[in-house]
Amino acid sequence: MAEIEEFLKIREREGLLRTLKPVSWRDKGRIRVNKKEYIDFSSNDYLGLSGHPKLAEEAKKAMEKFGTAACASRLMSGDLELHHRLEERIARFKNKEAALFFNSGYQANVGIISSLYGKGDCIFLDRLSHASIIDGVLLSGAKFFRFKHNNLEDLDSLLKKERGRFNKALIITETIFSMDGDRPPLRELVRLKERHNCEIFVDEAHATGIFGKNGGGVVEEEGLEEKIDFIMGTFSKALAGFGAYLATSKKAVEYLVNTCRSFIYSTALPPVIIACNLVSLDLVEKEPYRRDELLEQARYFRDGLKAEGFEVRGQSQIIPVIIGDNAKTLDTAKRLQEKGYWVLPIRPPTVPEGESRLRFSLTFHHSKEILGKLIDDIRI
Ligand SMILES: Cc1ncc(COP(=O)(O)O)c(C=O)c1O
């Protein structure tokens, strides 16, 4: 207990103590916290689908038909026809042979990576990989090497030096990085994987529903479906649902059903969620204007901030404004919160030391009018 108290004291002194802040209401990009209303710049409801009436309708129908819970894991009696419809739909959406649904993005990454790779293998992952990827790699027991963010030369030299000593080799990247909002040189990464006899795994958590002609993601936009062995993504962000998917080969799906512990040893998600995920995929297809407008708004916001002299990163709806110093980042976030913007400071260990930032996560509901006013308010 003394150790816990000491840890909390240090975190508080350094301005790094995290606390929970309960939200009492949410609608169209706005939230209420502590009885105060804010424009929410921290949600992943990128397409603004979370309040869509079609989702509410479908949720009601699924609840009436199946009740509240799946009542068992997939390998017991929790395997619903709905899961199979969803998986077939995902495979088509991602243009792959097969797909497997997971209970969350975290469970997917931890389970998939640690099932497919192990002792005697090696994994090369981007330095900015999400915690769920890192945990999957650690759990796998494979030897791993972290290459500099989006740096092909660094990866190539690591591959030249290390690849030969191992059996299988995997390269992992995200297609939109969660903290920097940028994308990797995917085509070149595929070339490296081919040259060095590796497999490649991509996490499309923040790209699904946003990029590509059909909203399939960055892999679709770049036409690389055939070349990418494992395409993972989530329903918890732009698709305003929950759970995650892996789109891959039939054999890999069959293997994971038999070996992946986070898939096997967890109760299947409530049917309502699965039914809503199916509707979200329809909405992504039928309402492309949502992603077009979102990306246009993001461009407007990023360009406006750059014109004001801010250091802004990324090429997506995630817009980090690098402040650097922890205390200054906290102060700016506090000032914006007082003005009614729910924007959160992101600090180490989530991002590297010296790169504390405000992370603006844009949604379809953030009009140019709102964003223009926000640019004025950040400047002051
Ligand atoms: C890149 C990335 N992968 C995976 C996850 C985990 O997804 P989920 O929230 O569905 O567990 C996240 C969530 O923040 C993420 O940003």
The ligand as an ORCA input file, in Angstrom:
! r2SCAN-3c Opt
* xyz 0 1
  C      -4.462      1.501    -33.025
  C      -5.398      0.886    -32.053
  N      -5.522     -0.458    -32.027
  C      -6.357     -1.058    -31.159
  C      -7.109     -0.349    -30.268
  C      -8.008     -1.054    -29.299
  O      -9.309     -1.055    -29.753
  P     -10.549     -1.231    -28.755
  O     -10.814      0.104    -28.169
  O     -11.648     -1.731    -29.620
  O     -10.136     -2.216    -27.718
  C      -7.037      1.038    -30.272
  C      -7.878      1.811    -29.314
  O      -7.623      2.888    -28.914
  C      -6.155      1.675    -31.164
  O      -6.020      3.001    -31.175
*
